[in-house]
């Protein structure tokens, strides 16, 4: 079985035999897969009237467990955006009725962001749709191949995830 990356690598080996293009065999596939995954995610979210950034914030709250709330700072850490961006996102999600702001009982100046019931429902439905899309993307792999691929990708991503920003 040949894919677009095989053709790309063959062309570079022909045009630049002096270069070791082996990294392209892995990372170009990861890049192409990321684009396919982005499309699948956008489709799953659009069916539930959510943008990817909305899903990121809502799922961070949902994963927090009951009562599904986090501080804006905790949301920043999980979604890797600036505080100004997070404020804007919280405002927009609150306007849609998916989150609410509450006073932080441990900090008189602080607030907590809590998932509303509508937000929880939207999040759960969008997550189920996303998992169906992702399951389809992985459909040709056996369970053992999925575990092996997950382990190999973990080796590549762990240094990025465990390096202070």
C-alpha positions, 0 to 999 in steps of 0.5 A, spaced: 500 500 500 502 506 498 500 513 500 502 520 498 507 521 503 511 515 499 510 519 493 513 525 496 519 521 500 521 518 493 521 525 489 525 528 495 530 522 494 530 523 487 531 530 487 536 531 493 539 524 494 544 528 499 539 529 504 536 524 509 529 524 508 527 519 513 523 524 518 518 525 513 516 518 513 513 519 520 512 526 521 509 528 514 504 522 516 503 525 523 501 532 519 497 529 514 493 525 519 492 531 524 489 535 518 484 529 517 483 529 524 481 536 525 476 535 519 473 529 523 473 533 529 470 540 526 464 535 523 463 532 530 462 539 533 458 542 528 453 537 528 452 540 536 453 547 534 460 547 537 467 550 535 473 546 537 475 552 542 468 551 545 469 544 546 476 544 549 473 549 554 467 545 555 471 538 556 476 541 561 470 543 565 466 536 564 473 532 566 473 536 572 468 532 575 462 534 579 460 540 580 464 541 573 467 547 575 474 550 574 478 557 575 479 561 569 487 560 571 486 552 571 482 553 564 488 557 561 493 551 564 488 546 560 487 549 554 494 553 553 491 560 551 492 567 554 488 570 559 485 575 555 483 569 550 480 565 556 476 571 558 473 572 551 471 565 551 468 564 557 464 570 556 461 567 549 460 560 552 456 564 558 452 568 553 450 561 549 448 558 556 453 553 556 457 556 562 456 560 568 461 564 573 460 564 580 464 567 586 470 563 588 468 561 596 476 561 597 477 567 594 473 573 594 476 576 588 476 570 584 471 567 580 469 559 578 467 557 571 461 552 572 458 548 566 451 548 566 446 543 565 445 545 557 453 545 557 454 538 560 449 535 555 452 539 549 459 536 551 457 529 552 453 529 545 459 532 542 464 527 545 460 521 543 460 524 536 467 525 536 469 518 539 465 515 533 469 519 528 475 517 531 473 510 532 472 510 524 479 513 523 482 508 527 478 502 523 483 499 519 488 498 525 487 492 530 487 493 538 494 491 538 496 496 533 492 502 536 496 500 543 502 500 539 501 506 536 499 510 542 505 508 545 510 510 540 506 517 539 507 518 547 514 517 546 514 523 541 509 527 545 511 526 552 517 531 552 513 536 549 508 535 554 512 535 560 517 541 558 515 547 562 512 553 558 
